[in-house]
Amino acid sequence: MPPGHYTVEYWHEPLDGKGRGATTTAEVDLKDGAPARADAVREL
């Protein structure tokens, strides 16, 4: 991916199999040639 600021969205299917599921987001800045990491925790 090109360097820049990104918003990563994580999605988890609904636990009961119904509905939209759960989402959460994390912000990450990518720099040219550097490793990057985006962590998110979602209570289910």
Residue frames relative to the residue before (quaternion, step in Angstrom):
aa qw qx qy qz dx dy dz
M 1.0000 0.0000 0.0000 0.0000 0.00 0.00 0.00
P 0.5248 -0.6328 0.4567 0.3400 3.59 -1.06 0.60
P 0.6111 -0.5420 0.4126 0.4032 3.61 -1.14 0.51
G 0.4041 0.6981 -0.5306 0.2603 3.56 -1.16 0.64
H 0.5553 -0.5718 0.4831 0.3623 3.53 -1.37 -0.09
Y 0.0383 -0.8139 0.5788 -0.0335 3.56 -0.79 1.06
T 0.2487 -0.6981 0.6451 0.1858 3.51 -1.34 0.46
V 0.1666 -0.7828 0.5962 0.0628 3.56 -0.70 1.14
E 0.1587 -0.7838 0.5945 0.0842 3.57 -0.87 0.96
Y 0.1894 -0.7632 0.6121 0.0835 3.53 -0.89 1.05
W 0.1066 -0.7950 0.5960 0.0357 3.57 -1.00 0.83
H 0.0809 -0.7679 0.6340 0.0423 3.55 -1.10 0.81
E 0.5024 -0.6597 0.4638 0.3119 3.55 -0.87 0.93
P 0.5910 -0.5766 0.4081 0.3896 3.62 -1.11 0.51
L 0.5277 -0.6632 0.4313 0.3094 3.57 -0.94 0.87
D 0.7255 0.4043 -0.2462 0.4995 3.60 1.09 -0.64
G 0.5440 -0.6443 0.3864 0.3736 3.60 1.28 0.08
K 0.6867 0.4244 -0.2688 0.5254 3.59 1.30 0.07
G 0.7404 0.4186 -0.2913 0.4378 3.55 -1.15 0.52
R 0.7175 -0.4855 0.3296 0.3753 3.52 -1.40 -0.15
G 0.4829 -0.6356 0.4709 0.3755 3.59 1.08 -0.45
A 0.4996 -0.6448 0.4955 0.2985 3.56 -1.29 -0.21
T 0.0793 -0.7889 0.6080 0.0425 3.56 -1.01 0.81
T 0.0077 0.7478 -0.6635 -0.0252 3.51 -1.32 0.44
T 0.2701 -0.7804 0.5460 0.1412 3.58 -1.15 0.52
A 0.1077 -0.7533 0.6438 0.0798 3.53 -1.32 0.41
E 0.3441 -0.7197 0.5683 0.2013 3.56 -1.12 0.73
V 0.0207 0.7939 -0.6070 0.0281 3.58 -1.04 0.76
D 0.2198 -0.7476 0.6134 0.1287 3.56 -1.10 0.79
L 0.1744 -0.7842 0.5895 0.0842 3.56 -0.73 1.08
K 0.1247 -0.7734 0.6198 0.0468 3.52 -0.93 1.02
D 0.6175 -0.5887 0.3803 0.3570 3.56 -1.03 0.80
G 0.8629 0.1012 -0.1046 0.4839 3.58 -0.75 1.10
A 0.6413 0.5140 -0.3304 0.4642 3.62 1.25 0.02
P 0.4970 -0.6355 0.4842 0.3386 3.61 -1.03 0.67
A 0.1173 -0.7813 0.6095 0.0651 3.58 -1.16 0.57
R 0.1080 -0.7851 0.6084 0.0416 3.53 -1.23 0.54
A 0.0747 -0.7677 0.6354 0.0355 3.56 -1.05 0.82
D 0.0673 -0.8061 0.5879 -0.0029 3.59 -0.56 1.17
A 0.0380 0.7732 -0.6326 0.0215 3.54 -1.14 0.67
V 0.1636 -0.7592 0.6237 0.0889 3.56 -1.15 0.71
R 0.0607 -0.7923 0.6071 0.0035 3.55 -0.87 0.96
E 0.3215 -0.7210 0.5812 0.1976 3.57 -0.82 1.01
L 0.1581 -0.8002 0.5742 0.0697 3.58 -0.82 1.01
